[in-house]
Amino acid sequence: MATGIYVVGLGVSHEADLSPEALQVLQQVDLVVGSERQLATLVSLLPVGKATLLLPKLEALQELIDESLAANRSVMILASGDPLFYGIGRWFSRHFSAEQLTFYPAVSSLQVACHRLGIALQDVEVLSLHGRPLLKLRTRLRQHQPLLILTDAHSTPTALAQECIACGFVDAKVTVCEALGYPNEKIRGFTAQELVSESCQIEFDPLHVSLLEPGCNRGFLPEFPGIPDQHFVTDKVGAGRGMLTKREVRLSILSQLQVAKGECVWDIGAGCGGVSVELAYWNPNSHIYAIEHHADRLGCLEQNRQRFGVVSNLSIVEGRAPQALTGLPVPDKVFIGGSGGELPALLSHVWTLLPVGGVLLCSAVTEASKHHLYQFYETRLGSADSHYETLQVAVSHGNSLAGQVMYRPSLPVTLYVFKKESR
């Protein structure tokens, strides 16, 4: 058989469900690698004397595959369900060329769960919490949006229910599809309240998929950009007070930055995290670095990071810029909301680092900051190396006074946006 890596999905049954092509690979391949459970599903299909090996950790697996390919040996890797849908196939695609790989998909546990429940796969959102922080669930909870979840020992049905209730989805329901395709297959439905009750002593098979129906959103997680100020933890008494970029200004900043998939963003002077948390929440495939040096604000920033579940793509950097920027990945976009009196040096430093096409967005309230930004604008104008835009956000909030609605103006916030067009 041709030297190569053959990644074969086994389906979800207690006996492997292989296509004729995959069966032919099994007959001819030099080595079969899989977990103990996966190899057990092949017992009736394995040719006598076929070399098998328990799946090692990924570093050792890389070494094993490299050695096998160098020796002109073919290797069959066993995978659960569809290898390229939240499976090991993605790792292989990242570490080996397409010419070295051949995939043989099978039905995944997610597909089988949908068929058992009679729901269309395109009508649910799929989330994997396997090997991922449970808090990540918070970034995907939406009112009446079903979630089909791949879980592990840290994201049990009870843990999912606890998260839902903590976030205000108190009417959530969890349907647990256990041991799909096995003789002991079981499908059971629960309310979140049932799962978290002290009397609940239910045990679940480790092999399970959970369908989470969140119900109504009565909590603090947003359904759309523009998280209310009072939903953040801040460093001052009073809902939404403290060092937090207010919602109306924050929305302008988000729309000006236009963060794209895979981009790296710096939020310098992050305060309690209004901008950085919201950027991370709506851009799960980008990475945000929040730079802050005040201890009390750092504490609030970390609380908001966890509160909104952005633990995978928001990193907190403790320190004062520009010194604290050393060693960070080069940013695609930068927001400077606070400078600690270092604005001229920061502007120069960040502009030098930004690649062509990068965006620098700065906010200012004080006359001193506005003066420094205007000077930087004049420098850019003279250099003709950027496209710029400036605007002022002035908001008045209405309150009842003597039976009438009175509007109290907030301090206007000036925004300067610079897009780098050349070095």
C-alpha positions as semicolon CSV with decimal commas, in nm:
position;residue;x (nm);y (nm);z (nm)
1;M;0,000;0,000;0,000
2;A;0,116;0,355;-0,073
3;T;0,303;0,524;0,208
4;G;0,077;0,773;0,383
5;I;-0,155;0,856;0,670
6;Y;-0,508;0,718;0,653
7;V;-0,746;0,876;0,904
8;V;-1,057;0,662;0,939
9;G;-1,380;0,750;1,118
10;L;-1,544;0,461;1,302
11;G;-1,899;0,586;1,346
12;V;-2,063;0,570;1,688
13;S;-2,157;0,202;1,724
14;H;-1,993;-0,047;1,957
15;E;-1,872;-0,217;1,639
16;A;-1,685;-0,013;1,378
17;D;-1,894;0,089;1,078
18;L;-1,640;0,112;0,796
19;S;-1,699;0,186;0,430
20;P;-1,570;-0,068;0,174
21;E;-1,281;0,170;0,098
22;A;-1,189;0,198;0,465
23;L;-1,206;-0,181;0,505
24;Q;-0,960;-0,216;0,218
25;V;-0,724;0,027;0,392
26;L;-0,750;-0,180;0,710
27;Q;-0,648;-0,492;0,521
28;Q;-0,345;-0,335;0,355
29;V;-0,206;-0,079;0,601
30;D;0,115;-0,150;0,796
31;L;0,007;-0,011;1,135
32;V;-0,325;0,071;1,304
33;V;-0,324;0,336;1,580
34;G;-0,618;0,415;1,809
35;S;-0,746;0,434;2,164
36;E;-0,827;0,120;2,358
37;R;-1,199;0,171;2,297
38;Q;-1,150;0,236;1,926
39;L;-0,932;-0,071;1,877
40;A;-1,194;-0,279;2,059
41;T;-1,456;-0,184;1,799
42;L;-1,231;-0,336;1,530
43;V;-1,178;-0,676;1,694
44;S;-1,397;-0,863;1,446
45;L;-1,245;-0,681;1,146
46;L;-0,871;-0,680;1,223
47;P;-0,669;-0,922;1,008
48;V;-0,471;-1,177;1,208
49;G;-0,128;-1,043;1,299
50;K;-0,209;-0,682;1,208
51;A;0,021;-0,444;1,399
52;T;-0,170;-0,213;1,636
53;L;-0,063;0,059;1,878
54;L;-0,243;0,258;2,146
55;L;-0,277;0,624;2,050
56;P;0,006;0,816;2,222
57;K;0,009;1,185;2,316
58;L;0,029;1,420;2,020
59;E;0,401;1,497;2,049
60;A;0,483;1,126;2,047
61;L;0,229;1,070;1,769
62;Q;0,406;1,327;1,551
63;E;0,735;1,145;1,603
64;L;0,575;0,807;1,532
65;I;0,420;0,928;1,206
66;D;0,742;1,095;1,090
67;E;0,939;0,774;1,153
68;S;0,677;0,563;0,973
69;L;0,673;0,787;0,667
70;A;1,053;0,790;0,657
71;A;1,048;0,409;0,658
72;N;0,787;0,404;0,376
73;R;0,523;0,255;0,606
74;S;0,152;0,331;0,591
75;V;-0,037;0,421;0,909
76;M;-0,410;0,404;0,982
77;I;-0,533;0,644;1,251
78;L;-0,867;0,562;1,409
79;A;-1,102;0,852;1,479
80;S;-1,445;0,888;1,631
81;G;-1,717;0,979;1,384
82;D;-1,615;1,246;1,134
83;P;-1,240;1,311;1,182
84;L;-1,266;1,664;1,040
85;F;-1,559;1,782;1,252
86;Y;-1,422;1,854;1,601
87;G;-1,199;1,550;1,560
88;I;-0,833;1,458;1,538
89;G;-0,834;1,524;1,164
90;R;-0,781;1,896;1,219
91;W;-0,454;1,829;1,402
92;F;-0,333;1,614;1,113
93;S;-0,426;1,881;0,858
94;R;-0,215;2,132;1,051
95;H;0,091;1,908;1,081
96;F;0,100;1,716;0,753
97;S;0,047;1,801;0,387
98;A;-0,268;1,716;0,196
99;E;-0,063;1,479;-0,021
100;Q;0,026;1,271;0,286
101;L;-0,332;1,245;0,414
102;T;-0,642;1,052;0,316
103;F;-0,962;1,083;0,519
104;Y;-1,250;0,837;0,548
105;P;-1,541;1,001;0,733
106;A;-1,820;0,832;0,923
107;V;-2,135;0,954;1,094
108;S;-2,053;1,162;1,403
109;S;-2,218;1,147;1,745
110;L;-2,358;1,496;1,678
111;Q;-2,537;1,376;1,365
112;V;-2,671;1,068;1,540
113;A;-2,795;1,280;1,832
114;C;-2,985;1,503;1,590
115;H;-3,146;1,202;1,426
116;R;-3,242;1,049;1,759
117;L;-3,403;1,378;1,862
118;G;-3,556;1,454;1,523
119;I;-3,391;1,793;1,479
120;A;-3,200;1,930;1,181
121;L;-2,828;1,980;1,235
122;Q;-2,840;2,322;1,067
123;D;-3,093;2,440;1,327
124;V;-2,852;2,400;1,619
125;E;-2,521;2,565;1,705
126;V;-2,238;2,318;1,767
127;L;-1,994;2,379;2,051
128;S;-1,706;2,165;2,173
129;L;-1,617;2,200;2,540
130;H;-1,399;1,890;2,525
131;G;-1,063;2,000;2,662
132;R;-1,183;2,360;2,673
133;P;-1,283;2,589;2,963
134;L;-1,643;2,550;3,076
135;L;-1,671;2,931;3,090
136;K;-1,647;2,934;2,709
137;L;-2,014;2,829;2,713
138;R;-2,103;3,186;2,814
139;T;-1,987;3,324;2,480
140;R;-2,238;3,102;2,297
141;L;-2,549;3,125;2,513
142;R;-2,826;3,302;2,320
143;Q;-3,196;3,324;2,388
144;H;-3,384;3,027;2,234
145;Q;-3,076;2,912;2,037
146;P;-3,021;2,536;2,087
147;L;-2,663;2,425;2,144
148;L;-2,536;2,076;2,067
149;I;-2,235;2,026;2,290
150;L;-1,940;1,787;2,292
151;T;-1,838;1,757;2,655
152;D;-1,579;1,617;2,893
153;A;-1,552;1,551;3,267
154;H;-1,560;1,927;3,339
155;S;-1,868;2,004;3,129
156;T;-2,117;1,752;3,263
157;P;-2,493;1,811;3,225
158;T;-2,498;1,941;3,584
159;A;-2,212;2,183;3,513
160;L;-2,394;2,311;3,202
161;A;-2,708;2,365;3,408
162;Q;-2,515;2,554;3,677
163;E;-2,367;2,787;3,414
164;C;-2,707;2,854;3,259
165;I;-2,864;2,944;3,591
166;A;-2,566;3,160;3,692
167;C;-2,606;3,357;3,367
168;G;-2,983;3,403;3,398
169;F;-3,105;3,123;3,170
170;V;-3,308;2,974;3,453
171;D;-3,555;2,793;3,225
172;A;-3,285;2,602;3,035
173;K;-3,333;2,237;2,943
174;V;-3,063;1,975;2,887
175;T;-3,118;1,657;2,685
176;V;-2,841;1,403;2,740
177;C;-2,773;1,147;2,465
178;E;-2,563;0,873;2,624
179;A;-2,368;0,583;2,471
180;L;-2,513;0,642;2,125
181;G;-2,493;0,327;1,913
182;Y;-2,419;0,103;2,210
183;P;-2,655;-0,152;2,372
184;N;-2,688;0,075;2,678
185;E;-2,787;0,383;2,474
186;K;-3,002;0,623;2,673
187;I;-3,164;0,960;2,602
188;R;-3,294;1,163;2,896
189;G;-3,420;1,519;2,934
190;F;-3,391;1,746;3,237
191;T;-3,457;2,104;3,336
192;A;-3,157;2,298;3,462
193;Q;-3,330;2,331;3,798
194;E;-3,360;1,952;3,828
195;L;-2,992;1,899;3,753
196;V;-2,869;2,146;4,016
197;S;-3,104;2,037;4,293
198;E;-2,941;1,879;4,598
199;S;-3,151;1,565;4,552
200;C;-3,013;1,503;4,201
201;Q;-2,778;1,204;4,215
202;I;-2,787;1,111;3,846
203;E;-2,477;0,961;3,687
204;F;-2,412;0,986;3,314
205;D;-2,218;0,766;3,077
206;P;-1,883;0,931;2,989
207;L;-1,975;0,894;2,620
208;H;-2,250;1,150;2,578
209;V;-2,361;1,453;2,380
210;S;-2,579;1,723;2,537
211;L;-2,846;1,931;2,367
212;L;-2,886;2,257;2,560
213;E;-3,199;2,465;2,505
214;P;-3,132;2,792;2,691
215;G;-3,483;2,939;2,688
216;C;-3,529;3,308;2,782
217;N;-3,232;3,531;2,864
218;R;-3,299;3,693;3,201
219;G;-2,936;3,764;3,284
220;F;-2,638;3,976;3,185
221;L;-2,509;3,803;2,871
222;P;-2,569;4,010;2,556
223;E;-2,770;3,914;2,249
224;F;-2,620;4,192;2,034
225;P;-2,322;4,433;2,053
226;G;-2,354;4,705;2,314
227;I;-2,333;4,539;2,656
228;P;-2,511;4,762;2,913
229;D;-2,262;4,942;3,138
230;Q;-2,427;4,809;3,455
231;H;-2,349;4,450;3,354
232;F;-1,975;4,505;3,403
233;V;-1,787;4,481;3,731
234;T;-1,622;4,821;3,789
235;D;-1,390;4,992;4,035
236;K;-1,649;5,236;4,172
237;V;-1,974;5,197;4,362
238;G;-2,277;5,233;4,139
239;A;-2,388;5,038;3,832
240;G;-2,173;5,113;3,529
241;R;-1,958;5,373;3,704
242;G;-1,580;5,369;3,724
243;M;-1,307;5,333;3,463
244;L;-1,524;5,186;3,189
245;T;-1,575;5,303;2,831
246;K;-1,947;5,371;2,818
247;R;-2,170;5,175;2,584
248;E;-2,238;5,444;2,322
249;V;-1,868;5,527;2,288
250;R;-1,776;5,159;2,299
251;L;-2,006;5,085;2,006
252;S;-1,836;5,358;1,803
253;I;-1,497;5,207;1,886
254;L;-1,610;4,856;1,785
255;S;-1,749;4,982;1,455
256;Q;-1,433;5,181;1,376
257;L;-1,195;4,894;1,456
258;Q;-1,385;4,637;1,245
259;V;-1,187;4,348;1,393
260;A;-1,159;4,057;1,149
261;K;-1,107;3,686;1,204
262;G;-0,761;3,596;1,329
263;E;-0,651;3,951;1,407
264;C;-0,444;4,053;1,709
265;V;-0,571;4,359;1,897
266;W;-0,414;4,561;2,177
267;D;-0,633;4,754;2,421
268;I;-0,392;4,990;2,599
269;G;-0,524;5,137;2,921
270;A;-0,798;4,875;2,931
271;G;-0,946;4,994;3,260
272;C;-1,215;4,753;3,380
273;G;-1,236;4,593;3,036
274;G;-1,538;4,742;2,862
275;V;-1,373;4,755;2,518
276;S;-1,149;4,449;2,543
277;V;-1,421;4,221;2,683
278;E;-1,672;4,323;2,419
279;L;-1,414;4,288;2,141
280;A;-1,328;3,938;2,261
281;Y;-1,693;3,841;2,305
282;W;-1,796;3,920;1,947
283;N;-1,467;3,811;1,785
284;P;-1,400;3,457;1,916
285;N;-1,140;3,384;1,648
286;S;-0,930;3,694;1,721
287;H;-0,706;3,754;2,022
288;I;-0,727;4,060;2,243
289;Y;-0,449;4,180;2,476
290;A;-0,571;4,411;2,753
291;I;-0,289;4,620;2,903
292;E;-0,354;4,778;3,244
293;H;-0,144;4,865;3,550
294;H;-0,390;4,980;3,819
295;A;-0,441;4,692;4,064
296;D;-0,810;4,758;4,133
297;R;-0,892;4,783;3,762
298;L;-0,695;4,467;3,690
299;G;-0,913;4,284;3,941
300;C;-1,229;4,409;3,770
301;L;-1,085;4,324;3,430
302;E;-1,025;3,962;3,534
303;Q;-1,373;3,936;3,685
304;N;-1,529;4,063;3,361
305;R;-1,312;3,826;3,157
306;Q;-1,460;3,534;3,346
307;R;-1,808;3,681;3,378
308;F;-1,847;3,698;3,000
309;G;-1,655;3,376;2,932
310;V;-1,383;3,529;2,713
311;V;-1,111;3,324;2,881
312;S;-0,975;3,173;2,559
313;N;-0,912;3,486;2,354
314;L;-0,858;3,769;2,603
315;S;-0,518;3,794;2,771
316;I;-0,457;4,042;3,051
317;V;-0,116;4,209;3,054
318;E;-0,023;4,374;3,383
319;G;0,203;4,675;3,344
320;R;0,242;5,024;3,206
321;A;0,272;5,082;2,832
322;P;0,493;5,108;2,638
323;Q;0,721;4,892;2,859
324;A;0,452;4,624;2,905
325;L;0,415;4,583;2,527
326;T;0,752;4,411;2,493
327;G;0,714;4,051;2,383
328;L;0,351;4,076;2,273
329;P;0,253;3,960;1,923
330;V;0,258;4,240;1,665
331;P;-0,094;4,389;1,659
332;D;-0,318;4,436;1,358
333;K;-0,523;4,695;1,543
334;V;-0,466;4,903;1,856
335;F;-0,701;5,100;2,078
336;I;-0,550;5,348;2,323
337;G;-0,807;5,443;2,584
338;G;-0,566;5,543;2,857
339;S;-0,200;5,640;2,848
340;G;-0,101;5,744;3,200
341;G;0,062;6,058;3,063
342;E;0,264;5,864;2,804
343;L;0,048;5,937;2,500
344;P;0,313;6,095;2,269
345;A;0,559;5,810;2,330
346;L;0,284;5,551;2,294
347;L;0,161;5,691;1,964
348;S;0,511;5,687;1,816
349;H;0,589;5,338;1,947
350;V;0,264;5,179;1,831
351;W;0,272;5,345;1,489
352;T;0,619;5,206;1,426
353;L;0,501;4,854;1,511
354;L;0,178;4,858;1,312
355;P;0,192;4,679;0,976
356;V;0,059;4,841;0,659
357;G;-0,319;4,810;0,677
358;G;-0,313;4,828;1,057
359;V;-0,546;5,056;1,249
360;L;-0,471;5,283;1,546
361;L;-0,772;5,421;1,731
362;C;-0,739;5,663;2,022
363;S;-0,991;5,826;2,252
364;A;-0,948;6,151;2,443
365;V;-1,151;6,350;2,693
366;T;-0,896;6,596;2,835
367;E;-0,764;6,892;2,640
368;A;-0,406;6,768;2,686
369;S;-0,485;6,433;2,524
370;K;-0,673;6,599;2,240
371;H;-0,374;6,828;2,182
372;H;-0,133;6,532;2,159
373;L;-0,365;6,352;1,917
374;Y;-0,394;6,661;1,699
375;Q;-0,015;6,689;1,684
376;F;0,007;6,322;1,583
377;Y;-0,260;6,384;1,319
378;E;-0,055;6,673;1,175
379;T;0,253;6,449;1,161
380;R;0,059;6,181;0,974
381;L;-0,082;6,443;0,739
382;G;0,269;6,562;0,658
383;S;0,396;6,208;0,608
384;A;0,100;6,108;0,388
385;D;0,130;5,755;0,524
386;S;-0,223;5,701;0,651
387;H;-0,592;5,751;0,607
388;Y;-0,750;5,923;0,905
389;E;-1,090;6,000;1,049
390;T;-1,189;6,190;1,361
391;L;-1,523;6,224;1,533
392;Q;-1,671;6,327;1,864
393;V;-1,927;6,121;2,053
394;A;-2,153;6,334;2,273
395;V;-2,432;6,157;2,460
396;S;-2,707;6,290;2,686
397;H;-2,902;6,051;2,906
398;G;-3,257;6,128;3,008
399;N;-3,373;6,125;3,370
400;S;-3,700;6,213;3,536
401;L;-3,698;6,544;3,724
402;A;-4,007;6,713;3,865
403;G;-4,230;6,500;3,647
404;Q;-4,038;6,580;3,330
405;V;-3,761;6,414;3,131
406;M;-3,434;6,605;3,156
407;Y;-3,126;6,518;2,951
408;R;-2,789;6,539;3,122
409;P;-2,492;6,555;2,884
410;S;-2,187;6,339;2,943
411;L;-1,840;6,468;2,863
412;P;-1,785;6,436;2,486
413;V;-1,527;6,179;2,380
414;T;-1,302;6,255;2,083
415;L;-1,194;5,963;1,864
416;Y;-0,906;5,965;1,616
417;V;-0,873;5,672;1,374
418;F;-0,556;5,621;1,169
419;K;-0,520;5,346;0,908
420;K;-0,161;5,287;0,804
421;E;-0,120;5,292;0,425
422;S;0,259;5,288;0,391
423;R;0,580;5,267;0,591
